[in-house]
Amino acid sequence: MASARPRAWVMSGAARFGVQAWAAIILLGLAAALTVFADGLILVFALLGCLLVGGALALPVLAARALAVFERRATRPLWQWFWADTRQQLPGLSLALMALLLAVSANVGVSTMVSSFRLTFVGFLDQRLAPELFIQVEDEGQSAALETFLRGEGIETLPLLSAPTQVQGRPARLYGVRVGPTYRDNWVFLGARADVWDRVQRSAAVIANEQLARRSDLWVGDRVEVAPDLTLPIAAVVGDYGNPEGQLVMSEDLFRTLYPDSYATQFGMRTKDAAALRQKIVQDVGVPDNAMIDQAAIKAMSLEVFEQTFTVTAALNVLTLGVAAFAILMSLLTLADLRVPQLAPVWAMGVTRRRLGLLELLRAVGLASLVFVFAIPLGLALAWILLTLVNVEAFGWQLPMFLFPLDYLTLGAYALIAVALAAAWPARRLIRTPPATLLKVFANER
């Protein structure tokens, strides 16, 4: 019965894999449907669950198919046995391999999301913090005095006027800006016409932020009511990450026409020497020093805070891979004693214990490599859902998705190292197994 048990195990595992395959097909099909029809965070999270569980259930089936291909292409008897024996071990290792798949795919997805957000965040800071100095004034007199002073100094000034409003029944905010080189050179749009700033400067169009556009189901070319008697087309939609408020941007002239009593309370200034300009404004205009902000310092501080996210992400990567490696270690240790009857005949035919141990190590690394190959598309699908669906439903804005192949290869190397370390102990135990233990397998043979 001992010699027949492994074959029975394989046949039982094949039947179970068939059920898993159908369950995986159903879950992944449901995930594909939810990708199109999901509306709301609950359904989006259901989509994530279907994707991850369906991908995990599909892994043993796909791995068995891949190992069968390797077995057919092997020409030497030892390697034919190696691939067949690896396929035989899949039922016992499937749970640990699924844990590894989920760990690696989650790491790929989250690292893609965080890295994509980092690139987008840096570009957003460059766009919004382009003026080197930013000032908040207290009253209309101080605003007029500051603008007169800056005009006399020949400094590019970016006054910002604002007022609350309603857009399609939703609270929003109108902003009036002075169109100039800073806006033209630094603002990047999610969607836009070719002559965006020219149209805005002529008061013939407005710019909407992504939050307002998505919540109001508007986009480039649609018309929006900016005042009770004025409707203008949207010339561009701009990403406004981290801001929950809907916004419309128009020219300074149009804003002053709509709100003749308004005045700018915030000013951005372009200068090569922010410290000197800051001191001069305090002396000549009387604006207190604490009302001025060095934009470069704000950007540096923001990036420093954001870098902490990468530290947390790296720690989570190590934790999840460690848990998956521990699961593989426990599975291999559990199977170690059960595999002695299968390995003893191979040892008796001349394969040394050392080579058997190395083959066991190679088997674990090979399975981990197979898992990594399957984890890449699953992780990228996870990242796409997080960036495209979860962000939009939760925050009202969508992040662009970037790919980072070198990061994925590094993560794959870490996963292989973790699995190799987990498999090293069982392989070492096999190498040190006494020959008498292997010979006992044949004690009752007829």
LUMRO-56979 format. One record per residue (C-alpha): x, y, z; residue number from 1; residue in three letters. Coordinates in nm, 2 decimals, padded with zeros to 4 digits. Example, Ala and Ser with C-alpha at 12.3 -4.5 7.8 and 13.67 -1.06 7.14 Angstrom:
- 01.23_-00.45_00.78_1_ALA;
- 01.37_-00.11_00.71_2_SER;
This chain:
- 00.00_00.00_00.00_1_MET;
- 00.29_00.24_00.07_2_ALA;
- 00.40_00.24_-00.30_3_SER;
- 00.04_00.29_-00.42_4_ALA;
- -00.04_00.57_-00.18_5_ARG;
- 00.14_00.86_-00.37_6_PRO;
- -00.05_00.77_-00.69_7_ARG;
- -00.38_00.77_-00.51_8_ALA;
- -00.29_01.10_-00.36_9_TRP;
- -00.22_01.24_-00.71_10_VAL;
- -00.55_01.11_-00.85_11_MET;
- -00.74_01.26_-00.55_12_SER;
- -00.56_01.59_-00.59_13_GLY;
- -00.65_01.59_-00.96_14_ALA;
- -01.02_01.56_-00.88_15_ALA;
- -00.99_01.84_-00.63_16_ARG;
- -00.80_02.06_-00.88_17_PHE;
- -01.09_02.01_-01.12_18_GLY;
- -01.33_02.16_-00.86_19_VAL;
- -01.08_02.44_-00.79_20_GLN;
- -01.06_02.51_-01.17_21_ALA;
- -01.43_02.56_-01.20_22_TRP;
- -01.44_02.78_-00.89_23_ALA;
- -01.16_02.99_-01.02_24_ALA;
- -01.33_03.03_-01.36_25_ILE;
- -01.65_03.14_-01.19_26_ILE;
- -01.48_03.39_-00.96_27_LEU;
- -01.26_03.54_-01.23_28_LEU;
- -01.56_03.57_-01.46_29_GLY;
- -01.75_03.75_-01.18_30_LEU;
- -01.45_03.97_-01.13_31_ALA;
- -01.45_04.06_-01.51_32_ALA;
- -01.82_04.14_-01.49_33_ALA;
- -01.77_04.36_-01.18_34_LEU;
- -01.49_04.55_-01.36_35_THR;
- -01.75_04.68_-01.60_36_VAL;
- -02.06_04.71_-01.38_37_PHE;
- -01.92_04.77_-01.03_38_ALA;
- -02.06_05.09_-00.88_39_ASP;
- -01.97_05.18_-00.52_40_GLY;
- -01.69_05.07_-00.29_41_LEU;
- -01.87_04.76_-00.17_42_ILE;
- -01.88_04.61_-00.52_43_LEU;
- -01.53_04.72_-00.59_44_VAL;
- -01.41_04.54_-00.28_45_PHE;
- -01.61_04.24_-00.39_46_ALA;
- -01.42_04.26_-00.72_47_LEU;
- -01.09_04.26_-00.54_48_LEU;
- -01.20_03.95_-00.34_49_GLY;
- -01.31_03.76_-00.65_50_CYS;
- -00.99_03.84_-00.83_51_LEU;
- -00.75_03.74_-00.55_52_LEU;
- -00.94_03.42_-00.44_53_VAL;
- -01.00_03.32_-00.81_54_GLY;
- -00.63_03.37_-00.89_55_GLY;
- -00.52_03.17_-00.59_56_ALA;
- -00.75_02.88_-00.67_57_LEU;
- -00.63_02.88_-01.04_58_ALA;
- -00.27_02.86_-00.93_59_LEU;
- -00.24_02.48_-00.86_60_PRO;
- -00.43_02.40_-01.19_61_VAL;
- -00.20_02.62_-01.40_62_LEU;
- 00.11_02.50_-01.22_63_ALA;
- 00.01_02.13_-01.29_64_ALA;
- -00.03_02.21_-01.66_65_ARG;
- 00.31_02.39_-01.67_66_ALA;
- 00.48_02.10_-01.49_67_LEU;
- 00.32_01.85_-01.73_68_ALA;
- 00.47_02.05_-02.02_69_VAL;
- 00.81_02.04_-01.86_70_PHE;
- 00.78_01.67_-01.80_71_GLU;
- 00.69_01.60_-02.16_72_ARG;
- 00.99_01.80_-02.28_73_ARG;
- 01.24_01.63_-02.05_74_ALA;
- 01.46_01.38_-02.23_75_THR;
- 01.66_01.23_-01.94_76_ARG;
- 01.49_00.98_-01.70_77_PRO;
- 01.60_01.16_-01.39_78_LEU;
- 01.45_01.49_-01.50_79_TRP;
- 01.13_01.32_-01.62_80_GLN;
- 01.10_01.18_-01.26_81_TRP;
- 01.18_01.52_-01.12_82_PHE;
- 00.90_01.70_-01.30_83_TRP;
- 00.65_01.41_-01.24_84_ALA;
- 00.75_01.40_-00.87_85_ASP;
- 00.71_01.78_-00.85_86_THR;
- 00.36_01.75_-00.99_87_ARG;
- 00.28_01.48_-00.74_88_GLN;
- 00.37_01.71_-00.45_89_GLN;
- 00.14_01.99_-00.57_90_LEU;
- -00.16_01.88_-00.35_91_PRO;
- 00.05_01.90_-00.04_92_GLY;
- 00.21_02.23_-00.13_93_LEU;
- -00.08_02.40_-00.30_94_SER;
- -00.20_02.59_00.01_95_LEU;
- 00.15_02.73_00.08_96_ALA;
- 00.20_02.82_-00.28_97_LEU;
- -00.13_03.00_-00.29_98_MET;
- -00.02_03.20_00.02_99_ALA;
- 00.31_03.29_-00.17_100_LEU;
- 00.11_03.39_-00.47_101_LEU;
- -00.11_03.62_-00.27_102_LEU;
- 00.19_03.77_-00.09_103_ALA;
- 00.39_03.84_-00.41_104_VAL;
- 00.09_03.97_-00.61_105_SER;
- -00.02_04.20_-00.32_106_ALA;
- 00.34_04.33_-00.30_107_ASN;
- 00.35_04.39_-00.68_108_VAL;
- 00.01_04.56_-00.67_109_GLY;
- 00.08_04.78_-00.36_110_VAL;
- 00.43_04.88_-00.47_111_SER;
- 00.30_04.97_-00.82_112_THR;
- 00.03_05.18_-00.66_113_MET;
- 00.27_05.36_-00.42_114_VAL;
- 00.54_05.41_-00.68_115_SER;
- 00.28_05.54_-00.93_116_SER;
- 00.14_05.78_-00.67_117_PHE;
- 00.50_05.90_-00.60_118_ARG;
- 00.57_05.99_-00.96_119_LEU;
- 00.23_06.16_-00.99_120_THR;
- 00.27_06.33_-00.65_121_PHE;
- 00.61_06.48_-00.74_122_VAL;
- 00.47_06.61_-01.07_123_GLY;
- 00.17_06.75_-00.89_124_PHE;
- 00.40_06.93_-00.64_125_LEU;
- 00.61_07.07_-00.93_126_ASP;
- 00.28_07.20_-01.09_127_GLN;
- 00.12_07.35_-00.78_128_ARG;
- 00.43_07.47_-00.60_129_LEU;
- 00.60_07.63_-00.90_130_ALA;
- 00.61_07.98_-00.75_131_PRO;
- 00.90_08.01_-00.52_132_GLU;
- 00.72_08.23_-00.26_133_LEU;
- 00.36_08.22_-00.15_134_PHE;
- 00.19_08.50_00.05_135_ILE;
- -00.14_08.52_00.24_136_GLN;
- -00.26_08.88_00.30_137_VAL;
- -00.52_08.99_00.56_138_GLU;
- -00.72_09.27_00.39_139_ASP;
- -00.79_09.45_00.06_140_GLU;
- -00.55_09.73_00.13_141_GLY;
- -00.26_09.50_00.20_142_GLN;
- -00.35_09.31_-00.12_143_SER;
- -00.34_09.62_-00.34_144_ALA;
- -00.02_09.74_-00.18_145_ALA;
- 00.15_09.41_-00.23_146_LEU;
- 00.05_09.39_-00.60_147_GLU;
- 00.16_09.75_-00.66_148_THR;
- 00.50_09.67_-00.51_149_PHE;
- 00.55_09.35_-00.71_150_LEU;
- 00.45_09.52_-01.03_151_ARG;
- 00.71_09.78_-00.97_152_GLY;
- 00.97_09.52_-00.90_153_GLU;
- 00.89_09.35_-01.24_154_GLY;
- 00.82_09.01_-01.06_155_ILE;
- 00.58_08.76_-01.22_156_GLU;
- 00.28_08.76_-00.98_157_THR;
- 00.01_08.50_-00.96_158_LEU;
- -00.28_08.64_-00.76_159_PRO;
- -00.55_08.38_-00.67_160_LEU;
- -00.91_08.49_-00.63_161_LEU;
- -01.17_08.25_-00.50_162_SER;
- -01.54_08.23_-00.42_163_ALA;
- -01.78_07.95_-00.32_164_PRO;
- -02.04_07.83_-00.57_165_THR;
- -02.27_07.55_-00.67_166_GLN;
- -02.21_07.33_-00.98_167_VAL;
- -02.50_07.10_-01.07_168_GLN;
- -02.63_07.12_-00.72_169_GLY;
- -02.30_07.03_-00.56_170_ARG;
- -02.08_07.27_-00.36_171_PRO;
- -01.77_07.38_-00.54_172_ALA;
- -01.52_07.67_-00.56_173_ARG;
- -01.44_07.91_-00.83_174_LEU;
- -01.09_08.04_-00.88_175_TYR;
- -00.96_08.33_-01.08_176_GLY;
- -00.60_08.31_-01.21_177_VAL;
- -00.37_08.54_-01.40_178_ARG;
- -00.27_08.33_-01.71_179_VAL;
- 00.10_08.35_-01.76_180_GLY;
- 00.42_08.14_-01.83_181_PRO;
- 00.40_07.96_-01.50_182_THR;
- 00.05_07.81_-01.57_183_TYR;
- 00.13_07.74_-01.93_184_ARG;
- 00.46_07.56_-01.86_185_ASP;
- 00.37_07.37_-01.55_186_ASN;
- 00.01_07.25_-01.55_187_TRP;
- -00.04_06.90_-01.69_188_VAL;
- -00.40_06.80_-01.78_189_PHE;
- -00.58_06.46_-01.78_190_LEU;
- -00.77_06.58_-02.08_191_GLY;
- -00.75_06.91_-02.27_192_ALA;
- -00.79_07.10_-02.59_193_ARG;
- -00.49_07.23_-02.77_194_ALA;
- -00.55_07.60_-02.69_195_ASP;
- -00.65_07.56_-02.33_196_VAL;
- -00.49_07.86_-02.17_197_TRP;
- -00.57_08.09_-02.47_198_ASP;
- -00.94_08.01_-02.43_199_ARG;
- -00.92_08.06_-02.06_200_VAL;
- -00.74_08.39_-02.10_201_GLN;
- -01.01_08.51_-02.34_202_ARG;
- -01.27_08.41_-02.08_203_SER;
- -01.42_08.17_-02.33_204_ALA;
- -01.37_07.85_-02.13_205_ALA;
- -01.29_07.71_-01.78_206_VAL;
- -01.08_07.43_-01.63_207_ILE;
- -01.24_07.18_-01.40_208_ALA;
- -01.06_06.96_-01.15_209_ASN;
- -01.10_06.59_-01.17_210_GLU;
- -01.32_06.56_-00.86_211_GLN;
- -01.58_06.80_-01.00_212_LEU;
- -01.57_06.64_-01.35_213_ALA;
- -01.63_06.29_-01.22_214_ARG;
- -01.89_06.37_-00.96_215_ARG;
- -02.09_06.58_-01.21_216_SER;
- -02.03_06.35_-01.51_217_ASP;
- -01.86_06.62_-01.71_218_LEU;
- -01.54_06.62_-01.93_219_TRP;
- -01.36_06.82_-02.18_220_VAL;
- -01.61_06.99_-02.42_221_GLY;
- -01.91_06.97_-02.19_222_ASP;
- -02.06_07.30_-02.08_223_ARG;
- -02.09_07.40_-01.72_224_VAL;
- -02.29_07.68_-01.55_225_GLU;
- -02.04_07.91_-01.38_226_VAL;
- -02.29_08.18_-01.29_227_ALA;
- -02.67_08.21_-01.31_228_PRO;
- -02.65_08.37_-01.66_229_ASP;
- -02.32_08.23_-01.79_230_LEU;
- -02.24_07.88_-01.92_231_THR;
- -01.89_07.80_-02.05_232_LEU;
- -01.73_07.49_-02.20_233_PRO;
- -01.47_07.29_-02.01_234_ILE;
- -01.14_07.33_-02.19_235_ALA;
- -00.94_07.09_-01.97_236_ALA;
- -00.96_06.86_-01.67_237_VAL;
- -00.67_06.88_-01.42_238_VAL;
- -00.57_06.62_-01.16_239_GLY;
- -00.61_06.76_-00.81_240_ASP;
- -00.48_06.48_-00.59_241_TYR;
- -00.58_06.48_-00.22_242_GLY;
- -00.84_06.76_-00.26_243_ASN;
- -01.20_06.65_-00.19_244_PRO;
- -01.35_06.98_-00.32_245_GLU;
- -01.47_07.04_-00.67_246_GLY;
- -01.31_07.34_-00.84_247_GLN;
- -01.35_07.55_-01.16_248_LEU;
- -01.06_07.77_-01.28_249_VAL;
- -01.13_08.08_-01.49_250_MET;
- -00.94_08.39_-01.59_251_SER;
- -00.88_08.67_-01.35_252_GLU;
- -01.07_08.92_-01.57_253_ASP;
- -01.38_08.70_-01.58_254_LEU;
- -01.37_08.64_-01.21_255_PHE;
- -01.36_09.01_-01.14_256_ARG;
- -01.65_09.07_-01.37_257_THR;
- -01.86_08.81_-01.18_258_LEU;
- -01.74_08.93_-00.84_259_TYR;
- -01.65_09.30_-00.88_260_PRO;
- -01.59_09.34_-00.50_261_ASP;
- -01.34_09.06_-00.47_262_SER;
- -00.97_09.09_-00.41_263_TYR;
- -00.68_08.84_-00.41_264_ALA;
- -00.59_08.71_-00.06_265_THR;
- -00.32_08.48_-00.19_266_GLN;
- -00.02_08.55_-00.41_267_PHE;
- 00.24_08.33_-00.57_268_GLY;
- 00.57_08.49_-00.68_269_MET;
- 00.84_08.38_-00.92_270_ARG;
- 01.19_08.48_-00.79_271_THR;
- 01.54_08.35_-00.79_272_LYS;
- 01.61_08.48_-00.44_273_ASP;
- 01.31_08.40_-00.22_274_ALA;
- 01.49_08.51_00.10_275_ALA;
- 01.58_08.85_-00.03_276_ALA;
- 01.23_08.92_-00.17_277_LEU;
- 01.08_08.80_00.15_278_ARG;
- 01.28_09.05_00.36_279_GLN;
- 01.20_09.33_00.12_280_LYS;
- 00.82_09.26_00.13_281_ILE;
- 00.83_09.28_00.51_282_VAL;
- 01.02_09.61_00.51_283_GLN;
- 00.84_09.79_00.22_284_ASP;
- 00.48_09.64_00.23_285_VAL;
- 00.45_09.55_00.59_286_GLY;
- 00.33_09.19_00.54_287_VAL;
- 00.44_08.99_00.84_288_PRO;
- 00.71_08.72_00.78_289_ASP;
- 00.48_08.45_00.91_290_ASN;
- 00.23_08.52_00.63_291_ALA;
- 00.49_08.40_00.37_292_MET;
- 00.57_08.04_00.28_293_ILE;
- 00.89_07.92_00.11_294_ASP;
- 00.74_07.67_-00.15_295_GLN;
- 01.07_07.49_-00.20_296_ALA;
- 01.08_07.41_00.18_297_ALA;
- 00.72_07.29_00.17_298_ILE;
- 00.80_07.06_-00.13_299_LYS;
- 01.10_06.91_00.04_300_ALA;
- 00.91_06.85_00.36_301_MET;
- 00.62_06.69_00.16_302_SER;
- 00.86_06.45_-00.02_303_LEU;
- 01.03_06.36_00.31_304_GLU;
- 00.70_06.27_00.46_305_VAL;
- 00.60_06.07_00.16_306_PHE;
- 00.92_05.87_00.16_307_GLU;
- 00.81_05.72_00.49_308_GLN;
- 00.54_05.54_00.29_309_THR;
- 00.81_05.35_00.11_310_PHE;
- 00.96_05.24_00.44_311_THR;
- 00.63_05.10_00.55_312_VAL;
- 00.57_04.93_00.21_313_THR;
- 00.91_04.76_00.23_314_ALA;
- 00.83_04.64_00.58_315_ALA;
- 00.50_04.50_00.47_316_LEU;
- 00.68_04.32_00.18_317_ASN;
- 00.92_04.16_00.42_318_VAL;
- 00.64_04.06_00.65_319_LEU;
- 00.41_03.90_00.39_320_THR;
- 00.70_03.72_00.22_321_LEU;
- 00.82_03.59_00.56_322_GLY;
- 00.47_03.45_00.64_323_VAL;
- 00.45_03.28_00.30_324_ALA;
- 00.80_03.13_00.34_325_ALA;
- 00.70_03.00_00.68_326_PHE;
- 00.40_02.83_00.53_327_ALA;
- 00.62_02.67_00.27_328_ILE;
- 00.87_02.56_00.54_329_LEU;
- 00.59_02.39_00.74_330_MET;
- 00.45_02.22_00.43_331_SER;
- 00.79_02.09_00.33_332_LEU;
- 00.87_01.96_00.68_333_LEU;
- 00.53_01.79_00.70_334_THR;
- 00.59_01.62_00.36_335_LEU;
- 00.96_01.53_00.44_336_ALA;
- 00.89_01.20_00.63_337_ASP;
- 00.61_01.10_00.39_338_LEU;
- 00.84_01.13_00.10_339_ARG;
- 01.10_00.89_00.22_340_VAL;
- 00.93_00.59_00.05_341_PRO;
- 00.93_00.78_-00.28_342_GLN;
- 01.29_00.89_-00.26_343_LEU;
- 01.44_00.56_-00.14_344_ALA;
- 01.40_00.38_-00.48_345_PRO;
- 01.57_00.68_-00.66_346_VAL;
- 01.85_00.66_-00.40_347_TRP;
- 01.88_00.29_-00.45_348_ALA;
- 01.93_00.34_-00.82_349_MET;
- 02.24_00.55_-00.77_350_GLY;
- 02.13_00.91_-00.71_351_VAL;
- 02.32_01.03_-00.40_352_THR;
- 02.15_01.18_-00.10_353_ARG;
- 02.33_01.51_-00.17_354_ARG;
- 02.19_01.53_-00.52_355_ARG;
- 01.85_01.44_-00.39_356_LEU;
- 01.87_01.72_-00.14_357_GLY;
- 01.98_01.97_-00.41_358_LEU;
- 01.69_01.85_-00.63_359_LEU;
- 01.45_01.91_-00.34_360_GLU;
- 01.59_02.27_-00.31_361_LEU;
- 01.57_02.32_-00.68_362_LEU;
- 01.21_02.20_-00.68_363_ARG;
- 01.11_02.45_-00.42_364_ALA;
- 01.28_02.74_-00.60_365_VAL;
- 01.13_02.62_-00.93_366_GLY;
- 00.78_02.62_-00.79_367_LEU;
- 00.84_02.97_-00.64_368_ALA;
- 00.96_03.09_-00.99_369_SER;
- 00.64_02.95_-01.14_370_LEU;
- 00.44_03.13_-00.87_371_VAL;
- 00.62_03.46_-00.94_372_PHE;
- 00.54_03.43_-01.31_373_VAL;
- 00.17_03.40_-01.23_374_PHE;
- 00.18_03.67_-00.96_375_ALA;
- 00.30_03.94_-01.19_376_ILE;
- -00.03_03.97_-01.40_377_PRO;
- -00.24_03.92_-01.08_378_LEU;
- -00.05_04.20_-00.90_379_GLY;
- -00.08_04.43_-01.20_380_LEU;
- -00.45_04.37_-01.22_381_ALA;
- -00.47_04.44_-00.84_382_LEU;
- -00.28_04.77_-00.89_383_ALA;
- -00.51_04.87_-01.18_384_TRP;
- -00.82_04.82_-00.97_385_ILE;
- -00.67_05.01_-00.68_386_LEU;
- -00.57_05.31_-00.90_387_LEU;
- -00.86_05.31_-01.14_388_THR;
- -01.16_05.20_-00.94_389_LEU;
- -01.09_05.21_-00.57_390_VAL;
- -00.94_05.56_-00.58_391_ASN;
- -01.22_05.70_-00.79_392_VAL;
- -01.50_05.55_-00.57_393_GLU;
- -01.32_05.66_-00.25_394_ALA;
- -01.17_05.99_-00.33_395_PHE;
- -01.31_06.11_-00.67_396_GLY;
- -00.97_06.11_-00.85_397_TRP;
- -00.78_05.85_-01.06_398_GLN;
- -00.41_05.79_-01.05_399_LEU;
- -00.22_05.70_-01.37_400_PRO;
- -00.05_05.36_-01.36_401_MET;
- 00.32_05.32_-01.42_402_PHE;
- 00.52_05.00_-01.46_403_LEU;
- 00.84_04.93_-01.27_404_PHE;
- 01.00_04.61_-01.41_405_PRO;
- 01.32_04.64_-01.21_406_LEU;
- 01.12_04.66_-00.89_407_ASP;
- 00.93_04.35_-00.98_408_TYR;
- 01.25_04.16_-01.06_409_LEU;
- 01.39_04.27_-00.72_410_THR;
- 01.08_04.15_-00.55_411_LEU;
- 01.10_03.82_-00.73_412_GLY;
- 01.46_03.78_-00.62_413_ALA;
- 01.35_03.84_-00.26_414_TYR;
- 01.07_03.58_-00.29_415_ALA;
- 01.31_03.32_-00.44_416_LEU;
- 01.56_03.38_-00.16_417_ILE;
- 01.28_03.35_00.11_418_ALA;
- 01.17_03.02_-00.05_419_VAL;
- 01.52_02.89_-00.08_420_ALA;
- 01.59_02.96_00.29_421_LEU;
- 01.26_02.79_00.38_422_ALA;
- 01.35_02.48_00.17_423_ALA;
- 01.71_02.46_00.29_424_ALA;
- 01.63_02.30_00.62_425_TRP;
- 01.42_02.01_00.47_426_PRO;
- 01.68_01.96_00.20_427_ALA;
- 01.96_01.94_00.46_428_ARG;
- 01.76_01.69_00.66_429_ARG;
- 01.73_01.47_00.35_430_LEU;
- 02.10_01.50_00.28_431_ILE;
- 02.18_01.38_00.63_432_ARG;
- 01.92_01.10_00.64_433_THR;
- 02.10_00.78_00.74_434_PRO;
- 02.12_00.51_00.47_435_PRO;
- 01.96_00.27_00.71_436_ALA;
- 01.64_00.48_00.72_437_THR;
- 01.62_00.47_00.34_438_LEU;
- 01.69_00.09_00.34_439_LEU;
- 01.40_00.03_00.58_440_LYS;
- 01.17_00.12_00.30_441_VAL;
- 01.25_-00.21_00.14_442_PHE;
- 01.24_-00.42_00.45_443_ALA;
- 00.89_-00.57_00.38_444_ASN;
- 00.92_-00.58_00.00_445_GLU;
- 00.84_-00.91_-00.16_446_ARG;
